Amino acid sequence: MTLDIVARRYQTVWDDFVVQSHHLYHTQLEIDSVNASDTCESIALNFARYIGYNGFAYGESSVDTGITEQQAYDAWITEFNKQQKLVKDQLEANGIKLISQSVFDGIVLLNWATGKIFYVDAVEGQYNLLSHLKAKAYDTVADMIKRSDINNEKCIKAATVLRLADYGKTKNRSWMRTNGIYNMRDQNEKNLLTDSELRKARYAYYAETLKFLPFTPEGVKRDISNNYTRSLIRQTFTYSGTTTFTLNKTPSMTPVEKLQVIVNGDIIQHLYDFTVSGTTLTITKTLQTDDLIETIVKI
């Protein structure tokens, strides 16, 4: 049954709550210029946890090997950006040309949690959000989203972001990575992993820490080390006057630095001795002609 109103018993008196940012909630932006905020992205990422051994990691990967947090995030952000573009395209196609940041973020989070943009499935029926979005009846939109019987807690969060610009607090990727590493070690020591999960956990744990999970057989250690070494992207340059070099892959430098730069056998330091933007490496350290520069990009 399609529903266009929310029964009074399910309504929230939103005016009883404080809008956390009037700018984010009230300021209307051209739909073409709007993208999900960094905080929205963080909330969506927090809908899951990094798991290096289940083949899915943050939920958007599909691999048969262990996976690092960086690899997991790369797969996740690709899908997230694809989905937020879908939201923007659908809003624009349905005549919504202006929207505030918090409302856009809320709809992005709704879609991320349920796979739907204009409809919310509830026990009492299916709510249609579109006409209320067009009318900027955001109390009703938020009430409808809160009624979702798909990932209800996540949808409640989407509703509070939309109506109150209340983004709350989230865990950052550094915490996610550390938690994922601890989880692999904990599950291993409790002997709770299947053979397939253990194989993946051993590799992911080593790729993150350069240490082996306890109880890893020596023969398996050699295989893990060899496989990890093959995953590294190595390049060699010789200084001949230019201090900029092009890498074969864009390295991430957060939450951990994935690029190592070595000059004549000595490791040099990010920011102090070099910077990187995209695939462009710039060495600020003084170099001499024919100095040997080696780079290693890690997974």
C-alpha positions as MATLAB code, in Angstrom:
seq = 'MTLDIVARRYQTVWDDFVVQSHHLYHTQLEIDSVNASDTCESIALNFARYIGYNGFAYGESSVDTGITEQQAYDAWITEFNKQQKLVKDQLEANGIKLISQSVFDGIVLLNWATGKIFYVDAVEGQYNLLSHLKAKAYDTVADMIKRSDINNEKCIKAATVLRLADYGKTKNRSWMRTNGIYNMRDQNEKNLLTDSELRKARYAYYAETLKFLPFTPEGVKRDISNNYTRSLIRQTFTYSGTTTFTLNKTPSMTPVEKLQVIVNGDIIQHLYDFTVSGTTLTITKTLQTDDLIETIVKI';
ca = [
       0.000    0.000    0.000;
       1.386    3.404   -1.013;
       1.215    6.045    1.724;
       1.425    9.810    1.347;
       1.061   10.823    4.988;
       2.516    9.597    8.266;
       0.040    8.707   11.007;
       0.148   11.097   13.926;
       1.367    8.413   16.334;
       4.493    8.003   14.189;
       5.272   11.692   13.791;
       8.155   13.485   15.504;
       7.747   17.074   16.697;
      10.945   18.220   15.027;
      10.616   21.778   16.309;
      11.299   20.421   19.797;
      14.858   19.666   18.687;
      17.715   22.015   17.880;
      18.917   22.307   14.292;
      22.672   21.892   14.652;
      23.567   24.028   11.636;
      21.069   26.467   10.169;
      23.457   27.056    7.281;
      23.552   23.380    6.307;
      19.797   22.939    6.727;
      18.440   26.182    5.283;
      20.891   27.347    2.599;
      19.672   26.249   -0.813;
      22.293   25.061   -3.288;
      22.161   24.319   -6.992;
      21.818   20.571   -7.377;
      24.663   20.536   -9.917;
      27.088   21.869   -7.308;
      26.104   19.594   -4.415;
      28.071   16.547   -3.341;
      27.848   14.493   -0.181;
      29.738   16.202    2.614;
      32.808   14.627    4.173;
      30.772   14.061    7.334;
      28.047   12.301    5.358;
      30.690   10.089    3.782;
      32.058    9.277    7.233;
      28.600    8.345    8.527;
      28.018    6.049    5.555;
      31.401    4.418    6.094;
      30.504    3.914    9.756;
      27.468    1.903    8.709;
      29.994   -0.957    8.389;
      33.351   -1.986    9.821;
      36.585   -2.953    8.129;
      36.957   -6.746    8.151;
      40.055   -7.968    6.357;
      39.123  -11.632    6.094;
      35.513  -11.974    4.917;
      36.005  -10.965    1.278;
      33.763   -7.907    1.646;
      35.698   -5.629    4.048;
      33.539   -2.452    4.290;
      30.794   -4.251    2.389;
      31.562   -3.154   -1.168;
      34.551   -5.389   -1.936;
      34.410   -8.839   -3.482;
      37.757  -10.586   -3.234;
      39.107  -14.055   -2.551;
      42.181  -12.817   -0.677;
      42.858  -10.861    2.466;
      42.306   -7.160    1.953;
      43.904   -4.118    3.584;
      41.899   -1.210    4.935;
      43.144    0.954    2.067;
      42.049   -1.564   -0.555;
      38.705   -1.870    1.200;
      38.246    1.906    1.299;
      39.176    2.285   -2.367;
      36.421   -0.174   -3.326;
      33.990    1.436   -0.898;
      34.486    5.043   -2.020;
      34.125    4.055   -5.671;
      30.697    2.575   -4.970;
      29.698    5.421   -2.645;
      30.495    8.029   -5.292;
      28.559    6.018   -7.851;
      25.522    5.945   -5.567;
      25.637    9.634   -4.648;
      25.787   10.490   -8.356;
      22.697    8.340   -8.849;
      20.920   10.286   -6.095;
      21.870   13.606   -7.661;
      20.784   12.493  -11.136;
      17.427   11.228   -9.853;
      16.722   14.390   -7.871;
      17.496   16.554  -10.876;
      15.500   14.347  -13.247;
      12.475   14.725  -10.962;
      12.602   18.498  -10.978;
      14.508   19.227   -7.779;
      16.972   21.960   -8.750;
      17.707   23.442   -5.318;
      18.489   21.545   -2.129;
      20.303   22.158    1.149;
      23.414   20.236    2.135;
      21.852   18.376    5.051;
      18.808   17.352    3.024;
      20.987   16.050    0.212;
      23.167   14.189    2.724;
      20.080   12.667    4.329;
      18.782   11.351    1.008;
      22.232    9.993    0.135;
      22.288    8.135    3.467;
      18.764    6.821    2.905;
      19.792    5.426   -0.459;
      22.992    3.973    1.025;
      21.017    2.250    3.792;
      18.074    0.980    1.734;
      18.935    1.214   -1.963;
      15.953    3.551   -2.513;
      15.719    7.299   -3.016;
      12.046    8.289   -3.153;
      10.388    5.358   -1.388;
      10.520    4.013    2.160;
       9.205    0.565    3.021;
       7.537    0.364    6.434;
       5.348   -2.163    8.248;
       2.266   -0.080    7.462;
       3.063    0.319    3.758;
       5.363    2.153    1.351;
       5.860    5.890    1.732;
       6.382    8.146   -1.293;
       8.825   10.952   -0.492;
       9.005   12.760   -3.828;
       6.115   15.216   -3.560;
       7.194   16.186   -0.050;
      10.792   16.707   -1.151;
       9.572   18.989   -3.917;
       7.419   20.916   -1.421;
      10.338   21.070    1.033;
       8.085   19.435    3.646;
      11.100   18.042    5.440;
       9.280   17.207    8.682;
       7.203   14.720    6.717;
      10.179   13.431    4.738;
      12.119   12.790    7.944;
       9.115   11.110    9.579;
       8.768    8.795    6.589;
      12.452    7.882    6.593;
      12.303    7.051   10.319;
       9.591    4.486    9.610;
      11.822    2.356    7.375;
      11.843   -1.338    8.248;
      15.083   -1.747    6.268;
      18.149   -0.822    8.352;
      15.972    1.231   10.664;
      18.773    2.594   12.883;
      20.670    3.808    9.837;
      17.524    5.420    8.467;
      16.883    7.195   11.758;
      20.390    8.616   11.416;
      19.596    9.702    7.849;
      16.449   11.441    9.104;
      18.266   13.371   11.842;
      20.934   14.466    9.377;
      18.280   15.624    6.915;
      16.003   17.472    9.332;
      18.390   18.629   12.082;
      21.777   18.724   10.317;
      22.803   16.542   13.262;
      25.720   14.455   12.056;
      26.893   13.315   15.484;
      30.282   11.682   15.992;
      31.854    8.987   13.864;
      34.887    6.731   13.981;
      37.677    7.749   11.603;
      39.534    5.415    9.241;
      42.505    5.180   11.587;
      40.211    3.733   14.259;
      38.584    1.445   11.682;
      41.952    0.101   10.604;
      43.191   -0.455   14.145;
      39.933   -2.131   15.117;
      40.085   -4.379   12.053;
      43.647   -5.443   12.839;
      42.717   -6.221   16.446;
      39.667   -8.168   15.272;
      41.788  -10.385   13.002;
      44.189  -11.164   15.818;
      41.390  -11.757   18.317;
      39.415  -14.070   16.035;
      42.592  -15.986   15.204;
      43.619  -16.487   18.827;
      40.104  -17.664   19.714;
      40.252  -20.127   16.805;
      36.963  -18.792   15.414;
      37.993  -18.388   11.755;
      37.141  -20.851    9.010;
      40.009  -22.120    6.861;
      39.113  -19.607    4.144;
      38.836  -16.722    6.612;
      42.113  -17.681    8.268;
      43.943  -17.668    4.936;
      42.623  -14.187    4.199;
      43.233  -12.893    7.724;
      46.856  -14.041    7.699;
      47.541  -12.115    4.508;
      45.601   -8.968    5.467;
      47.210   -8.868    8.916;
      50.697   -9.143    7.425;
      49.957   -6.523    4.759;
      48.823   -4.110    7.472;
      51.471   -4.776   10.113;
      54.350   -6.640    8.419;
      53.953   -9.162   11.220;
      52.501  -12.655   11.082;
      49.424  -13.756   12.952;
      50.325  -16.032   15.855;
      50.349  -19.762   15.044;
      51.117  -19.200   11.335;
      53.188  -22.155    9.994;
      56.633  -21.325    8.592;
      55.777  -22.484    5.064;
      52.682  -20.297    5.031;
      54.752  -17.347    6.268;
      57.028  -17.617    3.231;
      54.055  -17.667    0.869;
      52.462  -14.666    2.547;
      55.701  -12.688    2.439;
      56.283  -13.532   -1.234;
      52.706  -12.645   -2.205;
      52.932   -9.337   -0.360;
      56.246   -8.477   -2.023;
      54.694   -9.110   -5.432;
      51.885   -6.672   -4.583;
      54.284   -3.747   -4.134;
      54.613   -1.237   -6.964;
      58.284   -0.332   -7.302;
      59.854    2.323   -9.511;
      63.383    3.679   -9.895;
      64.376    7.162  -11.056;
      67.706    8.939  -11.538;
      67.954   12.633  -10.666;
      68.930   14.730  -13.667;
      67.687   18.209  -12.742;
      63.949   17.777  -12.248;
      62.534   17.178   -8.778;
      59.126   15.915   -9.930;
      58.474   12.297  -10.857;
      55.399   10.430  -12.076;
      54.270    7.392  -10.123;
      52.407    4.487  -11.708;
      49.711    4.617   -9.023;
      48.293    7.294   -6.738;
      49.393    6.389   -3.206;
      47.238    7.054   -0.174;
      48.966    8.872    2.679;
      46.167    8.488    5.238;
      45.374    6.894    7.638;
      48.808    5.340    7.060;
      51.410    6.346    4.505;
      51.437    3.912    1.592;
      54.370    5.522   -0.252;
      57.992    4.960    0.709;
      60.678    7.051   -0.979;
      64.342    6.054   -0.796;
      67.272    8.195   -2.015;
      70.613    6.424   -2.379;
      69.454    3.757    0.043;
      68.151    6.153    2.724;
      64.435    6.468    3.482;
      63.318   10.104    3.291;
      60.360   11.633    5.125;
      56.981   12.705    3.789;
      56.371   16.482    4.023;
      59.919   17.173    5.205;
      61.700   15.701    2.186;
      58.933   15.070   -0.344;
      55.275   15.707   -1.116;
      52.872   13.794   -3.283;
      49.735   14.899   -5.116;
      47.954   12.281   -7.153;
      50.662   10.501   -9.118;
      53.087   13.435   -8.929;
      55.972   13.020   -6.500;
      57.945   16.165   -5.666;
      61.206   15.828   -3.769;
      62.133   18.916   -1.767;
      65.297   17.426   -0.312;
      68.499   18.620   -2.011;
      69.555   16.146   -4.673;
      72.768   15.626   -6.602;
      73.061   14.585  -10.258;
      72.670   10.817  -10.686;
      71.171   10.307   -7.232;
      69.130    7.084   -7.261;
      65.501    7.455   -6.205;
      63.405    4.399   -5.440;
      59.661    4.448   -4.701;
      57.464    1.739   -3.230;
      53.665    1.997   -3.221;
      52.046   -0.412   -0.783;
      48.553   -1.912   -0.877;
];
